[in-house]
């Protein structure tokens, strides 16, 4: 199965439809009047659909087992057509569109099985996804275009040339994947004055986003939060609470991070861990949803 361990739980929903067509009005009447020999078609098919939704991962090889937290199956009759609608919701890392379509398929097949003794012209015409919602794709386009960023690596060893930067490159890759243009990339030592100089410079240049990586731990030279915090107009604790919560699900050491986030004017400033894993996981936790802040700051609610 596809690796989804880097994803975050979000509310996800999907609505699927199946259409069963019968060949005569007498079949519709038998369904409505509950005179079909095999029983109540709508109720029996609904039960089958519920089982189908919950058993999807057992039958579709690449589907992940997930908690089904809501399923609704409803019907409409239009002439000789039975319109089946299945809505499924979960709070999980991956969507439920296959579950919804699988449920709709089982409802349609159950109807076919129950009605075939009284109608030899039944057809299952359509099984399709009507809509889905949830996950990072919902947030990719919900921010202004043309955002720019500066990425600053804070590390004595990398600035001295004894180590290579990987965390900064991982951050740049994630930003570019989100449509943010990285127009500045700097490597500096763990010095308060130099960190603050980068904040002032990049802010004056009008960068929308400044991301520091490194210096957020507990070693004597880790000073990035102390350097950045006095320069913020407003701290936003929830940003790094989200990053630490995401990281804590993956390593118990995430609680040791002292990362902070906030704004200076209309510039968002983040301080992320210096390890490649810590920086990458923080970016996975925050983006692209975090970019919504620029719509808010520029007066565009989404």
C-alpha positions as a Python dict, from the first residue, in 0.01 Angstrom:
ca = {
    (1, 'X'): (0, 0, 0),
    (2, 'X'): (102, 362, -48),
    (3, 'X'): (285, 513, 249),
    (4, 'X'): (54, 762, 424),
    (5, 'X'): (247, 795, 750),
    (6, 'X'): (352, 1151, 658),
    (7, 'X'): (-10, 1266, 629),
    (8, 'X'): (-222, 1427, 899),
    (9, 'X'): (-571, 1328, 1009),
    (10, 'X'): (-838, 1557, 865),
    (11, 'X'): (-1213, 1536, 822),
    (12, 'X'): (-1274, 1360, 491),
    (13, 'X'): (-1601, 1286, 314),
    (14, 'X'): (-1714, 1139, -15),
    (15, 'X'): (-2047, 1097, -188),
    (16, 'X'): (-2097, 828, -452),
    (17, 'X'): (-2391, 733, -669),
    (18, 'X'): (-2514, 416, -836),
    (19, 'X'): (-2814, 392, -1069),
    (20, 'X'): (-3022, 79, -1112),
    (21, 'X'): (-3272, 74, -1398),
    (22, 'X'): (-3567, -169, -1402),
    (23, 'X'): (-3772, -255, -1709),
    (24, 'X'): (-4128, -210, -1582),
    (25, 'X'): (-4336, 0, -1346),
    (26, 'X'): (-4456, -315, -1171),
    (27, 'X'): (-4106, -363, -1031),
    (28, 'X'): (-4103, -13, -884),
    (29, 'X'): (-4447, -76, -733),
    (30, 'X'): (-4329, -401, -576),
    (31, 'X'): (-4031, -225, -420),
    (32, 'X'): (-4241, 59, -280),
    (33, 'X'): (-4515, -173, -154),
    (34, 'X'): (-4259, -417, -10),
    (35, 'X'): (-4402, -713, -200),
    (36, 'X'): (-4077, -836, -356),
    (37, 'X'): (-4049, -1209, -266),
    (38, 'X'): (-3694, -1175, -130),
    (39, 'X'): (-3792, -900, 115),
    (40, 'X'): (-3767, -526, 167),
    (41, 'X'): (-3532, -420, -114),
    (42, 'X'): (-3435, -80, 25),
    (43, 'X'): (-3359, -208, 376),
    (44, 'X'): (-3174, -523, 265),
    (45, 'X'): (-2967, -326, 13),
    (46, 'X'): (-2885, -64, 275),
    (47, 'X'): (-2748, -328, 510),
    (48, 'X'): (-2535, -469, 227),
    (49, 'X'): (-2408, -120, 148),
    (50, 'X'): (-2306, -60, 508),
    (51, 'X'): (-2112, -387, 510),
    (52, 'X'): (-1957, -291, 177),
    (53, 'X'): (-1831, 43, 307),
    (54, 'X'): (-1675, -115, 617),
    (55, 'X'): (-1520, -409, 429),
    (56, 'X'): (-1361, -206, 149),
    (57, 'X'): (-1002, -254, 266),
    (58, 'X'): (-1057, -630, 285),
    (59, 'X'): (-1146, -649, -84),
    (60, 'X'): (-962, -364, -261),
    (61, 'X'): (-589, -446, -232),
    (62, 'X'): (-445, -95, -210),
    (63, 'X'): (-709, 54, 22),
    (64, 'X'): (-602, 130, 379),
    (65, 'X'): (-810, 13, 675),
    (66, 'X'): (-963, 324, 826),
    (67, 'X'): (-1225, 423, 1084),
    (68, 'X'): (-1564, 475, 921),
    (69, 'X'): (-1733, 732, 1141),
    (70, 'X'): (-2047, 802, 937),
    (71, 'X'): (-2233, 639, 649),
    (72, 'X'): (-2565, 742, 503),
    (73, 'X'): (-2745, 554, 225),
    (74, 'X'): (-3044, 716, 58),
    (75, 'X'): (-3267, 646, -242),
    (76, 'X'): (-3464, 836, -502),
    (77, 'X'): (-3700, 698, -764),
    (78, 'X'): (-3707, 870, -1101),
    (79, 'X'): (-3933, 686, -1343),
    (80, 'X'): (-3780, 341, -1382),
    (81, 'X'): (-3451, 443, -1226),
    (82, 'X'): (-3341, 386, -866),
    (83, 'X'): (-3084, 647, -767),
    (84, 'X'): (-2861, 529, -482),
    (85, 'X'): (-2652, 784, -288),
    (86, 'X'): (-2388, 683, -36),
    (87, 'X'): (-2212, 939, 183),
    (88, 'X'): (-1914, 838, 398),
    (89, 'X'): (-1711, 1040, 651),
    (90, 'X'): (-1395, 976, 850),
    (91, 'X'): (-1125, 1165, 1034),
    (92, 'X'): (-813, 1001, 900),
    (93, 'X'): (-506, 1035, 679),
    (94, 'X'): (-664, 920, 353),
    (95, 'X'): (-995, 969, 175),
    (96, 'X'): (-1309, 758, 157),
    (97, 'X'): (-1413, 785, -208),
    (98, 'X'): (-1346, 417, -279),
    (99, 'X'): (-1542, 322, 33),
    (100, 'X'): (-1839, 529, -88),
    (101, 'X'): (-1828, 380, -438),
    (102, 'X'): (-1784, 28, -300),
    (103, 'X'): (-2088, 78, -78),
    (104, 'X'): (-2292, 207, -371),
    (105, 'X'): (-2184, -93, -578),
    (106, 'X'): (-2299, -338, -310),
    (107, 'X'): (-2634, -163, -277),
    (108, 'X'): (-2685, -185, -654),
    (109, 'X'): (-2581, -551, -672),
    (110, 'X'): (-2809, -642, -382),
    (111, 'X'): (-3099, -473, -558),
    (112, 'X'): (-3016, -663, -875),
    (113, 'X'): (-3008, -994, -688),
    (114, 'X'): (-3337, -930, -510),
    (115, 'X'): (-3523, -805, -818),
    (116, 'X'): (-3403, -1045, -1086),
    (117, 'X'): (-3674, -1307, -1008),
    (118, 'X'): (-3945, -1054, -1099),
    (119, 'X'): (-3765, -846, -1364),
    (120, 'X'): (-3525, -988, -1623),
    (121, 'X'): (-3437, -647, -1767),
    (122, 'X'): (-3257, -489, -1471),
    (123, 'X'): (-2938, -293, -1542),
    (124, 'X'): (-2676, -129, -1324),
    (125, 'X'): (-2599, 180, -1529),
    (126, 'X'): (-2370, 410, -1336),
    (127, 'X'): (-2139, 398, -1038),
    (128, 'X'): (-1953, 724, -988),
    (129, 'X'): (-1808, 966, -737),
    (130, 'X'): (-2019, 1279, -700),
    (131, 'X'): (-1790, 1475, -469),
    (132, 'X'): (-1520, 1444, -209),
    (133, 'X'): (-1363, 1674, 45),
    (134, 'X'): (-1076, 1666, 291),
    (135, 'X'): (-699, 1640, 294),
    (136, 'X'): (-429, 1880, 178),
    (137, 'X'): (-566, 1912, -174),
    (138, 'X'): (-849, 2122, -28),
    (139, 'X'): (-601, 2387, 79),
    (140, 'X'): (-357, 2400, -210),
    (141, 'X'): (-532, 2677, -400),
    (142, 'X'): (-671, 2869, -102),
    (143, 'X'): (-397, 3130, -77),
    (144, 'X'): (-279, 3426, -287),
    (145, 'X'): (-51, 3359, -581),
    (146, 'X'): (300, 3494, -608),
    (147, 'X'): (414, 3431, -250),
    (148, 'X'): (788, 3462, -189),
    (149, 'X'): (1004, 3311, 83),
    (150, 'X'): (1350, 3324, 230),
    (151, 'X'): (1508, 3016, 390),
    (152, 'X'): (1787, 3062, 646),
    (153, 'X'): (1994, 2772, 779),
    (154, 'X'): (2133, 2838, 1128),
    (155, 'X'): (2428, 2609, 1190),
    (156, 'X'): (2787, 2663, 1301),
    (157, 'X'): (2906, 2344, 1131),
    (158, 'X'): (2725, 2400, 801),
    (159, 'X'): (2837, 2763, 779),
    (160, 'X'): (3193, 2645, 848),
    (161, 'X'): (3167, 2394, 563),
    (162, 'X'): (3212, 2082, 775),
    (163, 'X'): (2856, 1958, 710),
    (164, 'X'): (2616, 1981, 418),
    (165, 'X'): (2274, 2138, 444),
    (166, 'X'): (1985, 1899, 392),
    (167, 'X'): (1713, 2049, 611),
    (168, 'X'): (1710, 2380, 424),
    (169, 'X'): (1692, 2202, 90),
    (170, 'X'): (1399, 1991, 214),
    (171, 'X'): (1216, 2308, 318),
    (172, 'X'): (1279, 2468, -20),
    (173, 'X'): (1148, 2160, -200),
    (174, 'X'): (827, 2165, 5),
    (175, 'X'): (773, 2537, -51),
    (176, 'X'): (818, 2502, -425),
    (177, 'X'): (575, 2211, -426),
    (178, 'X'): (321, 2447, -265),
    (179, 'X'): (377, 2714, -529),
    (180, 'X'): (589, 2945, -310),
    (181, 'X'): (892, 3100, -481),
    (182, 'X'): (1211, 3077, -274),
    (183, 'X'): (1407, 3391, -358),
    (184, 'X'): (1664, 3384, -77),
    (185, 'X'): (1868, 3101, 73),
    (186, 'X'): (2131, 3176, 337),
    (187, 'X'): (2354, 2974, 568),
    (188, 'X'): (2463, 3151, 886),
    (189, 'X'): (2624, 3055, 1219),
    (190, 'X'): (2425, 3027, 1543),
    (191, 'X'): (2463, 3392, 1638),
    (192, 'X'): (2180, 3610, 1770),
    (193, 'X'): (2298, 3922, 1586),
    (194, 'X'): (2323, 3739, 1252),
    (195, 'X'): (1982, 3578, 1291),
    (196, 'X'): (1823, 3912, 1373),
    (197, 'X'): (2001, 4074, 1078),
    (198, 'X'): (1845, 3817, 845),
    (199, 'X'): (1498, 3884, 989),
    (200, 'X'): (1539, 4259, 931),
    (201, 'X'): (1684, 4218, 583),
    (202, 'X'): (1428, 3969, 449),
    (203, 'X'): (1141, 4161, 607),
    (204, 'X'): (1258, 4487, 449),
    (205, 'X'): (1278, 4307, 114),
    (206, 'X'): (908, 4223, 147),
    (207, 'X'): (934, 3847, 173),
    (208, 'X'): (600, 3690, 263),
    (209, 'X'): (758, 3402, 452),
    (210, 'X'): (1087, 3363, 638),
    (211, 'X'): (1180, 3015, 757),
    (212, 'X'): (1477, 2946, 984),
    (213, 'X'): (1598, 2590, 1032),
    (214, 'X'): (1827, 2501, 1319),
    (215, 'X'): (1897, 2635, 1666),
    (216, 'X'): (1562, 2536, 1820),
    (217, 'X'): (1695, 2264, 2050),
    (218, 'X'): (1856, 2274, 2393),
    (219, 'X'): (2230, 2289, 2324),
    (220, 'X'): (2418, 2600, 2446),
    (221, 'X'): (2446, 2735, 2088),
    (222, 'X'): (2073, 2695, 2008),
    (223, 'X'): (1955, 3055, 2015),
    (224, 'X'): (1717, 3093, 1720),
    (225, 'X'): (1393, 3129, 1924),
    (226, 'X'): (1558, 3384, 2157),
    (227, 'X'): (1681, 3584, 1857),
    (228, 'X'): (1351, 3582, 1668),
    (229, 'X'): (1089, 3617, 1944),
    (230, 'X'): (1164, 3981, 2038),
    (231, 'X'): (1124, 4082, 1672),
    (232, 'X'): (774, 3940, 1630),
    (233, 'X'): (469, 4164, 1639),
    (234, 'X'): (246, 3868, 1719),
    (235, 'X'): (337, 3515, 1817),
    (236, 'X'): (111, 3237, 1687),
    (237, 'X'): (152, 2946, 1931),
    (238, 'X'): (-91, 2716, 1749),
    (239, 'X'): (141, 2679, 1450),
    (240, 'X'): (418, 2509, 1640),
    (241, 'X'): (173, 2328, 1866),
    (242, 'X'): (48, 2161, 1548),
    (243, 'X'): (402, 2080, 1432),
    (244, 'X'): (503, 1934, 1769),
    (245, 'X'): (184, 1729, 1792),
    (246, 'X'): (251, 1589, 1445),
    (247, 'X'): (611, 1514, 1536),
    (248, 'X'): (522, 1357, 1869),
    (249, 'X'): (320, 1092, 1685),
    (250, 'X'): (642, 995, 1509),
    (251, 'X'): (914, 1042, 1772),
    (252, 'X'): (903, 1116, 2148),
    (253, 'X'): (1181, 1371, 2101),
    (254, 'X'): (953, 1621, 1923),
    (255, 'X'): (848, 1760, 2263),
    (256, 'X'): (1201, 1897, 2306),
    (257, 'X'): (1170, 2138, 2016),
    (258, 'X'): (1150, 2508, 2110),
    (259, 'X'): (1031, 2620, 1766),
    (260, 'X'): (823, 2938, 1753),
    (261, 'X'): (617, 3115, 1487),
    (262, 'X'): (464, 3457, 1442),
    (263, 'X'): (430, 3764, 1225),
    (264, 'X'): (629, 4078, 1170),
    (265, 'X'): (403, 4308, 976),
    (266, 'X'): (261, 4089, 699),
    (267, 'X'): (561, 3855, 702),
    (268, 'X'): (520, 3511, 858),
    (269, 'X'): (831, 3386, 1038),
    (270, 'X'): (887, 3022, 1135),
    (271, 'X'): (1174, 2862, 1325),
    (272, 'X'): (1201, 2491, 1250),
    (273, 'X'): (1428, 2215, 1380),
    (274, 'X'): (1767, 2175, 1220),
    (275, 'X'): (1751, 1802, 1156),
    (276, 'X'): (1636, 1700, 810),
    (277, 'X'): (1369, 1474, 957),
    (278, 'X'): (1245, 1740, 1199),
    (279, 'X'): (1232, 2010, 933),
    (280, 'X'): (1059, 1783, 680),
    (281, 'X'): (800, 1662, 929),
    (282, 'X'): (728, 2018, 1041),
    (283, 'X'): (671, 2122, 680),
    (284, 'X'): (444, 1822, 623),
    (285, 'X'): (245, 1916, 934),
    (286, 'X'): (198, 2281, 838),
    (287, 'X'): (181, 2310, 461),
    (288, 'X'): (-11, 2392, 249),
    (289, 'X'): (-283, 2477, 505),
    (290, 'X'): (-60, 2735, 676),
    (291, 'X'): (-55, 2946, 358),
    (292, 'X'): (-418, 3034, 433),
    (293, 'X'): (-276, 3296, 671),
    (294, 'X'): (-177, 3517, 378),
    (295, 'X'): (-535, 3533, 256),
    (296, 'X'): (-639, 3638, 607),
    (297, 'X'): (-366, 3901, 643),
    (298, 'X'): (-446, 4044, 300),
    (299, 'X'): (-815, 4064, 380),
    (300, 'X'): (-932, 3765, 175),
    (301, 'X'): (-1123, 3511, 381),
    (302, 'X'): (-1157, 3155, 243),
}
